[in-house]
């Protein structure tokens, strides 16, 4: 019996792309509460927007954890940094920047998918379990 896996050099390349995604997408993940505070300070009382930002922040935190676990499973180590935003910031500009980051990360994930597809290999179960 055989199982399908990814070649070791493919795993490393995918882990590297995923780490790049962590550095791009999650550089200010913990700043969502500060963004919400800024909306309140400048007197934007859009409850739906605030709920949406809270939701995005929560989901982003979960996704960060999942991507980190995948990097570990691929044999890498997650590398990310936190970028602290100023107390007062142009929220519109900041969210536009984040959208650009999301688009770049989508491209990185597509590259990782392509690498996974190109580096598939079938191995015997006993060899897979031994390695």
C-alpha positions as CSV (number, residue, x, y, z in Angstrom):
1,X,0.0,0.0,0.0
2,X,1.2,3.5,-0.8
3,X,0.4,7.0,0.5
4,X,0.9,10.3,-1.2
5,X,3.2,12.9,0.5
6,X,5.4,15.8,-0.5
7,X,9.1,15.6,-1.2
8,X,11.3,17.0,1.5
9,X,12.6,19.9,-0.6
10,X,9.0,20.7,-1.5
11,X,8.1,20.7,2.2
12,X,10.9,23.2,3.0
13,X,9.9,25.5,0.1
14,X,6.2,25.4,1.2
15,X,7.2,26.1,4.8
16,X,9.3,29.1,3.6
17,X,6.3,30.5,1.6
18,X,4.0,30.0,4.6
19,X,6.5,31.9,6.8
20,X,6.6,34.7,4.3
21,X,2.8,34.8,4.5
22,X,3.0,35.1,8.3
23,X,5.3,38.0,8.1
24,X,3.2,39.8,5.5
25,X,-0.3,39.1,6.7
26,X,0.0,39.0,10.4
27,X,2.4,41.8,11.1
28,X,-0.3,43.8,12.9
29,X,-2.8,41.1,13.8
30,X,-2.9,42.1,17.4
31,X,-3.7,45.7,16.5
32,X,-7.4,45.0,15.6
33,X,-8.5,46.2,19.0
34,X,-6.5,49.4,18.5
35,X,-8.1,50.0,15.1
36,X,-11.5,49.6,16.8
37,X,-10.5,52.0,19.5
38,X,-9.5,54.5,16.8
39,X,-13.0,54.2,15.2
40,X,-14.6,55.0,18.5
41,X,-12.2,57.9,19.2
42,X,-13.0,59.6,15.9
43,X,-16.7,59.0,16.6
44,X,-17.5,56.4,14.0
45,X,-20.3,54.4,15.7
46,X,-20.8,51.7,13.1
47,X,-21.6,48.6,15.2
48,X,-21.5,46.3,12.1
49,X,-18.1,47.5,11.2
50,X,-16.8,47.0,14.7
51,X,-18.3,43.5,14.8
52,X,-16.8,42.7,11.5
53,X,-13.3,43.9,12.6
54,X,-13.6,41.9,15.8
55,X,-14.6,38.8,13.8
56,X,-11.7,39.3,11.3
57,X,-9.3,39.7,14.2
58,X,-10.5,36.5,15.9
59,X,-10.4,34.5,12.7
60,X,-7.0,35.9,11.8
61,X,-5.6,34.8,15.1
62,X,-7.0,31.3,14.6
63,X,-5.6,31.2,11.0
64,X,-2.2,32.3,12.3
65,X,-2.2,29.3,14.6
66,X,-3.2,26.9,11.8
67,X,-0.5,28.2,9.5
68,X,2.0,27.9,12.2
69,X,1.1,24.3,12.9
70,X,1.3,23.5,9.2
71,X,4.8,25.0,9.1
72,X,5.8,22.8,12.0
73,X,4.3,19.7,10.4
74,X,6.3,20.5,7.2
75,X,9.5,20.6,9.4
76,X,9.9,24.3,9.7
77,X,9.6,26.8,12.5
78,X,7.0,29.6,12.4
79,X,8.5,33.1,12.1
80,X,6.4,36.1,12.6
81,X,6.6,39.6,14.1
82,X,4.2,42.0,15.6
83,X,4.1,45.5,14.1
84,X,2.6,48.0,16.5
85,X,0.6,50.8,15.0
86,X,0.5,54.4,16.3
87,X,-2.1,55.2,18.8
88,X,-3.8,57.5,16.3
89,X,-3.8,56.2,12.8
90,X,-5.7,56.7,9.5
91,X,-7.9,53.6,9.7
92,X,-9.0,53.8,6.1
93,X,-5.4,53.8,4.9
94,X,-4.4,51.0,7.3
95,X,-7.3,48.8,6.2
96,X,-6.4,49.4,2.6
97,X,-2.8,48.4,3.3
98,X,-4.1,45.2,5.0
99,X,-6.2,44.4,1.9
100,X,-3.1,44.7,-0.2
101,X,-1.3,42.3,2.2
102,X,-4.2,39.8,1.9
103,X,-3.8,39.9,-1.9
104,X,-0.1,39.2,-1.7
105,X,-0.7,36.4,0.8
106,X,-3.3,34.8,-1.6
107,X,-0.5,34.7,-4.2
108,X,1.9,33.1,-1.7
109,X,-0.7,30.4,-0.9
110,X,-1.3,29.8,-4.6
111,X,2.4,29.3,-5.0
112,X,2.5,26.9,-2.1
113,X,-0.4,24.9,-3.6
114,X,1.5,24.7,-6.9
115,X,4.6,23.5,-5.1
116,X,2.7,20.9,-3.2
117,X,1.2,19.6,-6.5
118,X,4.6,19.6,-8.2
119,X,6.3,17.8,-5.4
120,X,3.8,15.0,-4.8
121,X,5.3,11.6,-4.4
122,X,3.9,8.1,-3.5
123,X,5.8,6.1,-0.9
124,X,5.1,2.7,0.6
125,X,3.3,3.0,4.0
126,X,6.1,1.3,5.9
127,X,8.7,3.8,4.4
128,X,6.3,6.7,5.2
129,X,5.8,5.6,8.8
130,X,9.6,5.0,9.3
131,X,10.5,8.5,8.0
